[in-house]
Amino acid sequence: MSEPLLQFDLQLTRGDFSLSAKGEVAAGITALFGHSGCGKTTLLRCLAGLEPQVRGEIRQGEAVWLSAQKRLPAHQRRASMVFQDNRLFAHLTTAQNLDYALKRRRGDGPSRDEVIAVLGLENLLERLPSQLSGGEVQRVALARAVLCGPSLLLMDEPLAALDYGRRRQIMPLIRAIPERFGLPVLYVTHARYEVLDLADQVMLMEDGRLMTTGSVAGVFSSPECWQKLGGLDPMVVWDGTVVAHDTGWGLTTIATEAGPLRFAGLRPRRGERRRVRIAARDVVLMLNPPPTSSLINGLPVKVEHFEQHGGVTRVKLIAGEGAPLWAEISQQAVAALGVKKGQRMHALISPQVLGVDS
């Protein structure tokens, strides 16, 4: 993770529920993931200053938001919150909602024109909230939150009320916020694909506790986290960068820590970051690379260890510069291949490219 921009260590008890959360928010988008009722929204409210009973510490750099001696009220914390329900002023047009945010600005921030352009609001400025679609309403809510001049954006399942198509339209806009506006985001969700497509870091929450924090690739590739992520099938996630595009064959090459992978049907820009997911069931192990194959991606790998899981053998492999890779094969295949620790093999894989614009 990059240098933390916000640090917290909080405790809250309300009836039968207790919150005990210690963590850090870094640059980019940090996803706060967990099942419904685990305390995600409560944690956001604590950070925003909306839970008067919370105890502990919140520090943003040298600024203290909460300590044993100090408690900044919500309006003095440079944090904007975007809720599931948009909370726009129903009697104000889009332009007037944005102007209200500018009047409440608590520090430096982007210009009104820049925010309107980035979020595509040019044709919505004279409309009332009742005249907007669900996706348009959320874009206005995002713009209003950014224009307040926060140093942290808190988002509480902002896409939950939208259908899948509208979610896919807004996700690239959310992904652009940290880079375009220099604004870190703490993003609450219970949708795994939102974490995979949007986030740089992820915090896993369970029953009021932060259980795991790390990079998205590291957490999603860890067997210890698969169950916490809602019972994932064995998989790995690799972060990559687009390095080439062959127009003749229509293949895009993405460099990863495991080596280059090629994909058809993409039109990304050179240098663009893309995320790759590989399920263990989509990995085929061979003793030697085949002379030809319909699968265009193959990598040399080394067996780190293997173990039985039900009726299959789960094999952990290392590819490239230490990238983990999992394969699930039958016991018969283990015997036929003579699989053993340290063995050099070849993996044919069928990866999936992830990303908000894929």
C-alpha positions, -999 to 999 in steps of 0.1 A, spaced: 0 0 0 10 36 -5 16 61 23 -15 63 45 -36 95 42 -60 87 70 -54 65 101 -80 53 125 -85 31 156 -121 32 167 -145 15 192 -182 18 193 -209 -2 212 -246 0 203 -269 -25 219 -257 -60 208 -234 -46 181 -198 -36 187 -173 -20 163 -136 -23 168 -117 -12 137 -81 -1 131 -69 7 97 -55 31 71 -68 47 40 -42 54 13 -43 71 -21 -65 57 -47 -97 37 -39 -99 16 -9 -129 -8 -9 -145 -17 24 -160 -52 18 -182 -74 39 -217 -89 43 -247 -68 51 -248 -58 87 -211 -62 94 -206 -26 103 -193 -10 70 -217 19 70 -212 24 108 -175 28 102 -180 53 75 -203 73 97 -177 72 125 -151 86 102 -175 113 89 -183 124 125 -219 112 125 -216 88 154 -213 108 187 -206 77 208 -175 65 190 -142 65 209 -106 62 197 -85 81 173 -87 95 137 -58 113 122 -54 128 87 -17 136 85 -10 161 112 -47 169 117 -65 152 145 -102 145 139 -108 124 170 -88 117 202 -94 114 239 -90 152 241 -105 163 208 -136 156 187 -141 176 154 -177 179 144 -187 166 110 -188 200 93 -151 206 103 -138 173 89 -128 175 53 -147 144 43 -176 142 19 -201 113 20 -221 98 -9 -250 77 3 -271 50 -14 -299 75 -16 -286 106 -34 -299 132 -9 -300 159 -36 -322 189 -29 -354 181 -47 -363 218 -53 -330 227 -68 -317 221 -103 -284 203 -109 -266 236 -113 -281 249 -80 -272 217 -62 -236 222 -74 -236 259 -64 -247 249 -29 -217 226 -26 -193 253 -37 -207 276 -11 -199 250 16 -163 243 2 -139 237 31 -106 238 12 -91 237 -22 -108 217 -48 -114 213 -86 -133 239 -105 -170 237 -112 -164 234 -150 -138 206 -146 -162 185 -124 -191 191 -148 -169 180 -177 -154 149 -160 -188 136 -148 -206 146 -180 -232 169 -166 -233 196 -193 -268 186 -205 -283 181 -170 -276 215 -154 -312 229 -157 -330 197 -146 -345 189 -113 -336 156 -96 -371 143 -105 -362 148 -141 -330 127 -139 -324 89 -143 -309 70 -114 -275 70 -130 -277 108 -137 -287 115 -101 -257 96 -88 -234 115 -111 -248 148 -97 -243 135 -62 -207 126 -70 -201 161 -84 -216 178 -54 -195 157 -30 -163 165 -49 -171 203 -52 -173 205 -14 -135 204 -14 -129 173 7 -96 156 14 -114 122 16 -145 109 -2 -166 83 16 -190 63 -6 -216 40 9 -227 16 -17 -234 44 -42 -244 20 -70 -267 -3 -50 -299 12 -63 -289 10 -100 -292 -18 -125 -261 -34 -138 -259 -14 -170 -260 19 -152 -235 7 -127 -211 0 -156 -216 35 -169 -207 52 -136 -178 30 -125 -153 45 -149 -162 79 -135 -156 68 -99 -123 51 -110 -112 85 -124 -118 105 -92 -85 98 -74 -64 106 -104 -83 135 -118 -90 152 -85 -63 138 -62 -90 126 -38 -87 93 -19 -119 72 -18 -131 48 9 -158 28 -10 -183 5 8 -196 -24 -12 -207 -60 -9 -203 -66 -47 -170 -84 -54 -169 -72 -90 -169 -36 -78 -139 -43 -57 -121 -60 -85 -129 -34 -111 -125 -2 -90 -103 -7 -59 -65 -4 -53 -67 -17 -18 -94 -37 1 -104 -40 37 -124 -71 47 -149 -65 75 -167 -92 95 -189 -86 126 -176 -52 134 -139 -61 129 -115 -54 102 -101 -88 94 -77 -83 65 -63 -53 46 -41 -54 16 -38 -49 -22 -67 -63 -42 -43 -87 -60 -29 -99 -28 -62 -104 -10 -80 -121 -38 -51 -144 -45 -49 -156 -9 -66 -189 1 -71 -174 36 -93 -147 22 -114 -167 -3 -141 -176 23 -141 -141 37 -148 -128 2 -180 -148 0 -168 -182 -8 -146 -175 -39 -135 -204 -60 -96 -207 -60 -82 -179 -82 -55 -153 -85 -56 -116 -95 -26 -100 -113 -22 -63 -120 -8 -56 -155 0 -29 -180 -8 -27 -217 25 -29 -236 15 -37 -272 -15 -41 -296 -12 -62 -328 -38 -48 -352 -32 -76 -376 -42 -104 -352 -63 -82 -329 -43 -92 -299 -34 -69 -269 -3 -78 -248 -5 -71 -211 27 -73 -190 22 -89 -156 46 -101 -129 41 -136 -142 50 -127 -178 32 -113 -208 -4 -124 -216 -23 -118 -248 -60 -110 -252 -83 -107 -281 -110 -81 -285 -95 -53 -264 -87 -17 -275 -69 -3 -245 -42 24 -247 -5 16 -243 5 21 -207 -31 16 -194 -34 -5 -162 -55 -36 -164 -63 -63 -140 -63 -100 -148 -82 -128 -130 -73 -165 -134 -95 -192 -119 -77 -224 -109 -102 -244 -130 -89 -225 -161 -53 -236 -157 -40 -267 -176 -7 -282 -164 17 -299 -189 53 -313 -185 64 -293 -216 49 -265 -237 28 -279 -266 40 -271 -301 6 -256 -309 -25 -249 -289 -58 -230 -293 -50 -213 -260 -27 -183 -267 -14 -180 -231 12 -203 -217 37 -197 -189 66 -217 -174 58 -224 -137 73 -241 -107 53 -262 -82 55 -247 -47 32 -272 -30 0 -292 -35 -28 -307 -13 -60 -325 -15 -93 -306 -14 -123 -329 -18 -119 -349 -49 -93 -327 -65 -57 -317 -59 -50 -280 -55 -16 -271 -68 1 -238 -59 25 -226 -87 49 -198 -90 52 -180 -123 75 -152 -135 89 -130 -107 71 -148 -79 35 -145 -90 12 -170 -74 -10 -193 -96 -34 -221 -86 -45 -251 -106 -70 -278 -97 -63 -312 -112 -74 -348 -105 -54 -373 -85 -49 -393 -117 -33 -362 -133 -10 -358 -103 2 -394 -108 5 -392 -146 25 -359 -144 46 -370 -115 38 -337 -97 63 -329 -69 75 -298 -50 100 -278 -70 90 -294 -103 92 -272 -134 61 -274 -156 42 -254 -182 7 -238 -176 -18 -231 -203 -42 -206 -189 -74 -189 -200 -74 -155 -181 -101 -129 -179 -93 -92 -182 -110 -71 -156 -116 -34 -156 -143 -8 -156 -140 -2 -194 -136 -39 -204 
